[in-house]
Amino acid sequence: MQTFTDHLGRTIQFDYPPKRIVSLVPAITETMYYLGLEDEIVGRTRFCIHPKDKVLLAKNIGGTKDINIDRIHQVKPDLIIAEKEENTKEIVETLERYYPVFVFEVQNTLDVFRMIEDLGLLTDTKIKANNLTKQIQNVLQNLPHVHNKRAAYVIWKNPYMVVGRDTYIQSLLDKMGLINPFTLYDGRYPTVFEQDFLKENLDYVLLATEPYPFREKHLKEWLELLPNVTPLLVDGEMFWYGAKMLQSGKYFNNLFQKL
């Protein structure tokens, strides 16, 4: 039995290393598979879809915010992985009655390194975790720079919601030289209106393919709303943290090279 302190300062204990893990966080699930933990991952959410050939072997225990606790009981986890934003306080409080729950908090790129390091400690995969960290550091050093262009990252429609301050996505935008005026609005994911987009002198509107499924058909709507602004459809998965970041560097360079 070993004791760990999670990112919220909570103390948990479990038999080390854990042999049966449930992950409630898609990006962390993918990262754990990258660390070689396919035999240990016994449960994941329906949004944990990568790597596609391996996640099907783990039990679908529901959503990130609507778990099926009976399915979790069926797989008898030694450890449950959660994240402060991705999962609700109520879910964590329910699950911790039965199981050790380690809660991560990822709000910027530095938090990603802390997450990977702690994941390596929790699962006895420190060497692989260190190697992943080094690769991600290299990706971040080679991101494109868009030279102080103003951009909104839109995640929802009816009502419009955008990425704001203290978010991992915003930290990526910042590293690429994009100015997001909505970091000055209230909340991490502010609800905004058409007049807000009009008044912020934007150069780009980034329409994410998730959580709202923006598609090519939406570009015309934005061109009509903001005729002097370039709308771009962006792959929301490329803004996941963890192992996905190994793919994102090439994606961002290709995306912004066109501009």
N, C-alpha and C positions, 0 to 999 in steps of 0.2 A: 504494500500500500504506500503510495506517495502522495504528497500534498503539493498543490499548485495554487497560485493566485491568478485569477483571470483579469481581463482588461477593465472590469468594473470594480476591482478590488475584492471580489468574492473569493473565498477559500473553498477548494473542492479536494476530495480525496478519491483515488481509485486504484485498483490493482494495475501495476505498471509492468510492461507497456500494455495499453488497452488492446484487447483482441476483437472486440465487437463495438464498432463505432457507428452512431447515427449522425449524419450531417444535415442541418437545416439551412445551409447556406450554399447556393449553387457555385459561386466562385471558389469557395473553400473546398467544396466537394471535388471540383476539378483539380484543384491544387493537391489534395491528398492522393488522388489517383496518380498524379505526376510524381509524387513521392514514393509510389510503389505500394500503396496501402489497399489494393483492390481486394485482398482477402479479409481485411479488417472492416471494410465498409459494408455494413449489413442493412443500412437504411438510409434513404435520402428523399428529398422532396420531389414532386413531379416537375419542378423547375430545374432540378439538377440533371441536365441533359448532356453533359460532356464529361468524359469521352463517351461517345454514343455506343461503342461496342462493349463498354464495361458497366455503365450505370444500370443497365437492365438486370444485372445480376444482384443488385441491391433492392430491397423492398421499398416500394413507393409508400411513404407514410403520410401523404397529403401535401398541403402547400406550405409556404414559408410562414403564413399567418393563419392557417387553418389546418393544423395537424390532426391526424387520426391517432389518438393515444393508444387505442387498442392494438393497432398495427405495430406501434413502438413496443408495447408490452410483449408482443409476439416474438420480436427479434432479440429481446433481453440485452440491451446495450450495456457495455461497461462505461461508456462515455458518450455524451451528446455534445455536439458542436453547434453553437448559436452565434448570432451577431446582433449587436444592439439595434441597428437600424432595420436589418432584414427581418428580424423576428420580434414578436411583441413581449412586453414584460409579463403579461398574463401567461403566455406559453412557457416562458422560463420558470415562472413561479409554480406552474402546474407540474412541469417535468422534474424540477429539483426535489419534489417530494419523494420521487422514486429513484432518480438516477443523478450521477454527477453531471452537471451542465457547465461547460466552459464557454463563457461569452466573450467573443472578440469585439473590438470596436475599430472600424477602419474608416477614417475620414480624410486621409491624404496619403500620398505616396510613402512617406516615412512610416505610417502605420502599417503599410503593406509589408515592409521589411520586418517590423515587430511581429506581425501575424505569422509570417513564414518561419521566423526564428522560433516562436513559441510553439508553432505546430510541430516543428522538428523535435522540440523538447518533449512535448506531450506524447508523441508517437514513436519516439526513439528512431528518428530519421534525420538526425542533425546534419550529417554529411551531405545528404541529398538536398536538404533545406538550404544549407550554405551555398551549394552550387547553384541552386535556383536563384538565390538572392543576387549572386554575382552576375548571372545572365540578365536579370531584370535591371540591375544597375546599368549595364551596358546598353540595354534598350532605351532607358530613360535619357542617357547621355547622347543618344543619336536621334531623338525625336525631332521632327521638323519645327521650324520657328516661323510663325505667321506674322511677325512684326507688328504687334499691337493693333491688330484688327479687332473690331468689336463684334461679339457673337453671342447669340442666345442658344442654349441647348434645351430643346423643348421635349418634354417627356409625356405630356398628356394633352388631351383636347376635350373641350366641353366639361369643365373649364380648362383653359390653358394653364399648364404648370411647367415651370422651368427649373433648371438646376441653379441653386444659389450657393451661399457660402458654406464653409466647413463640410464639404463633400469631396469624396475621392474624385468624382468626375471633374469638379472645379479645379482640383489640384493638377489634373492632367491638362486641362485647358490653359491653366496658368503656365505650366512648363512649356507649352507650345506657343506662348506669346499672345494668346487670345485674351482680350479684355471682356469680361462678362459683367455688364452693368447691373445685372440682377443680384449680384452679391451684396448690393446695398439695400435690397428689399428685405422685408421681414421674413424670417424662416429660411430653412435650408432648401426647401422646394416651394418657392412662392407661387401662389395663384396670381396670374396676371391677365391683362385684357388687351384687346387690339390696340387701344390707344397707348399702352405701355410700350409695345413693340415699335409703334410709330414714332414715339418721342425719344427713343434711345439711340438714334443715329447708328443703327446696326450696319455692319458690312455683310454678315452671314447669319442665317438662321439654320442651326443644325437640328434636323428632325430625326429623332432616334427611333429605331425599329422596335424598341421595347422601352418601358412597359406598354406604352400605347403603340399599336402597330402602324406607324407611319409608313407609307409606301409611295411609289413614284406618282400615283394619282394625286397626292396631296401637294406636290410641288407647284402645280398650277394655282391652287388656292392661295399659296403664299406669294406667288408672283403678282397676283391680283391685289393682295393686301399690301404688299411692300414691293412695288415695282423697281425700286432702286437697290434692293437687297438681294443677295444670292442665297437661295435656299439649297441646302445640301441634305440628302438622305444619308444618314450615318448608321452603321451597324452597331446597335446598342451593346452587343456582346463584346465588342472591341474595347468597351469602357469598363469591363469587368476587371477586378484586381486579381492578383495571384498568377497562376500559371498562364492564364489567357494573355498576360502582358507580353509573353514571348512572341505572340503573333501580332500584337497591336502596333509595334514599331513600324513594321513593313506596311501595315494597313494605313497608318496615319501619313507616312511619307508618300504613298501612292495617292491618297485622298487629296492632300494639300499641294502636291506637286502640280496638280491641274489648275490651281488658282493663280 
